[in-house]
Amino acid sequence: MDVISLHIIIQEHPDQYHRILKGKYYEILMSLIGLFFRHQTLENDFNNK
């Protein structure tokens, strides 16, 4: 999605834009948390052996 179409979406459907933005932010946050926990469990498995 380029900047111009994004700008049009913001002007015409601000609520939809915020929902998209929140969704993206949530996805990124979840993947980061997932990576962090995966790293923690890997470390724990390694320490338990």
Buried (B, 14 or more C-beta within 10 A) or exposed (E): EEEEEEEEBBEEEEEEBEEBEEEEEEEEEEEEEEEEEEEEEEEEEEEEE
